[in-house]
Amino acid sequence: MADSPFHGAKLMLTCGDRLLTCLRDDVPRIPFPGHWDLPGGGREGDEAPLACALRELHEEFGLRLPPSRLTGHRFPSQQRPGMMSWLFAGLLRQDEIAAIRFGDEGQGWCMMPVAEFVVHPRAVPHFRDWVRALSAASAPCPAPADAARRP
């Protein structure tokens, strides 16, 4: 996956028909201020795309997901023409959503309906397109990891 240079990595994490989103800070020095965004961000050093996405997820939401639960998709970078960006898709469980600890970037977060995100006038436009391209198949929220042990 890391054979070619890439700009950054985002995550399309869903639970049923809802998508993990964050509202970007509303400051003019950043791209798309005050827009709804996906978890993720820019590459640091020589990290691989999946490592980038998982680092950003932990920094922004306090979540750690196993790499085996994510599937990667490449898209042309909008900020760096000629480079690629990555979108990793996966499912969140209800207990993981409950464990979110929002970091210090952005104004807040929500589990937004996918159908709302892909038409939202204040969603980052190219991420709307990426989500639309991958959202044809929606899956229900998986049960918590310990559900099989519960009485």
C-alpha positions as CSV (number, residue, x, y, z in Angstrom):
1,M,0.0,0.0,0.0
2,A,2.8,2.5,0.8
3,D,4.7,1.9,-2.5
4,S,3.5,5.2,-4.0
5,P,3.6,8.6,-2.5
6,F,0.3,9.8,-1.0
7,H,-0.9,13.0,0.6
8,G,-3.2,11.7,3.4
9,A,-5.8,9.2,4.6
10,K,-9.4,9.5,5.7
11,L,-11.8,7.1,7.3
12,M,-15.4,6.2,6.3
13,L,-16.6,4.6,9.5
14,T,-20.2,3.6,9.6
15,C,-22.7,2.1,11.9
16,G,-25.9,1.1,10.1
17,D,-26.8,4.2,8.0
18,R,-24.7,6.6,10.0
19,L,-21.2,7.9,9.4
20,L,-18.6,9.2,11.8
21,T,-18.1,12.9,11.0
22,C,-16.4,15.9,12.6
23,L,-17.1,19.6,12.2
24,R,-13.9,21.4,11.2
25,D,-12.8,24.5,13.0
26,D,-14.1,27.7,11.5
27,V,-10.8,29.5,10.9
28,P,-9.7,30.9,7.5
29,R,-6.2,29.4,7.6
30,I,-7.4,25.8,7.1
31,P,-9.0,24.3,4.0
32,F,-12.8,24.0,4.2
33,P,-13.3,25.9,7.5
34,G,-16.6,25.1,9.3
35,H,-17.3,22.1,7.0
36,W,-18.3,18.5,8.0
37,D,-15.3,16.3,7.5
38,L,-14.2,12.7,7.9
39,P,-11.7,11.4,10.5
40,G,-8.1,11.4,9.2
41,G,-5.5,13.8,7.9
42,G,-2.1,14.3,6.3
43,R,0.8,11.9,6.2
44,E,3.6,12.3,8.7
45,G,7.1,11.3,7.7
46,D,7.2,8.0,5.8
47,E,4.2,6.4,7.4
48,A,2.0,4.1,5.4
49,P,-1.6,5.0,4.4
50,L,-3.2,2.8,7.0
51,A,-0.9,3.9,9.7
52,C,-1.7,7.5,8.9
53,A,-5.5,6.8,9.1
54,L,-5.2,4.9,12.4
55,R,-3.0,7.5,14.0
56,E,-5.4,10.3,13.0
57,L,-8.4,8.3,14.3
58,H,-6.7,7.9,17.7
59,E,-5.6,11.6,17.8
60,E,-9.0,12.9,16.8
61,F,-11.4,10.4,18.4
62,G,-9.4,8.4,20.9
63,L,-10.3,5.2,19.1
64,R,-8.0,2.3,18.1
65,L,-9.3,-0.1,15.5
66,P,-7.5,-3.2,14.2
67,P,-6.2,-2.8,10.7
68,S,-8.0,-6.0,9.7
69,R,-11.4,-4.2,10.0
70,L,-10.6,-1.6,7.3
71,T,-10.5,-1.7,3.5
72,G,-8.5,0.9,1.6
73,H,-9.5,2.8,-1.5
74,R,-7.3,5.2,-3.4
75,F,-8.5,8.5,-4.8
76,P,-6.7,11.4,-6.5
77,S,-5.6,14.0,-4.0
78,Q,-7.6,17.3,-4.2
79,Q,-4.9,19.3,-2.3
80,R,-1.9,17.8,-4.0
81,P,-2.5,17.1,-7.7
82,G,-0.5,14.2,-9.0
83,M,-0.6,12.5,-5.6
84,M,-3.1,10.0,-4.2
85,S,-5.1,10.0,-1.0
86,W,-6.7,7.1,0.8
87,L,-10.1,6.4,2.2
88,F,-10.4,3.4,4.5
89,A,-13.9,2.0,5.1
90,G,-15.0,0.0,8.1
91,L,-17.8,-0.6,10.6
92,L,-18.0,0.9,14.1
93,R,-19.8,-0.9,16.9
94,Q,-22.1,0.9,19.3
95,D,-19.6,0.4,22.2
96,E,-16.9,2.0,20.1
97,I,-19.1,5.0,19.4
98,A,-19.8,5.3,23.2
99,A,-16.0,5.3,23.8
100,I,-15.2,8.2,21.6
101,R,-13.2,10.9,23.3
102,F,-13.1,13.9,20.9
103,G,-9.7,15.6,20.6
104,D,-8.8,19.2,20.4
105,E,-9.2,19.7,16.6
106,G,-12.6,20.7,15.3
107,Q,-15.8,22.0,16.9
108,G,-17.5,18.6,17.5
109,W,-18.6,15.3,16.0
110,C,-21.7,13.3,15.2
111,M,-22.9,10.1,13.6
112,M,-24.5,11.7,10.6
113,P,-26.8,9.8,8.2
114,V,-24.8,8.9,5.1
115,A,-27.6,10.1,3.0
116,E,-27.3,13.5,4.7
117,F,-23.5,13.8,4.4
118,V,-23.5,13.1,0.6
119,V,-25.7,16.1,-0.1
120,H,-24.8,18.4,2.8
121,P,-23.8,21.8,1.5
122,R,-21.2,22.2,4.2
123,A,-19.6,18.8,3.8
124,V,-16.1,18.8,2.3
125,P,-17.1,18.4,-1.4
126,H,-14.6,15.7,-2.5
127,F,-15.2,13.6,0.6
128,R,-19.0,13.7,-0.2
129,D,-18.1,12.2,-3.6
130,W,-15.8,9.6,-2.1
131,V,-18.4,8.5,0.4
132,R,-21.1,8.4,-2.3
133,A,-18.8,6.2,-4.4
134,L,-18.4,3.7,-1.5
135,S,-21.7,3.9,0.3
136,A,-23.8,1.7,-2.0
137,A,-23.6,-1.2,0.5
138,S,-24.6,-0.3,4.0
139,A,-24.3,-2.8,6.9
140,P,-25.9,-2.8,10.3
141,C,-23.9,-2.0,13.4
142,P,-21.9,-5.0,14.6
143,A,-22.6,-6.2,18.1
144,P,-20.1,-5.2,20.8
145,A,-17.1,-7.5,20.9
146,D,-18.2,-9.2,24.2
147,A,-21.9,-9.7,23.1
148,A,-21.4,-13.4,22.6
149,R,-20.4,-13.8,26.3
150,R,-23.4,-11.8,27.6
151,P,-26.3,-13.8,29.2
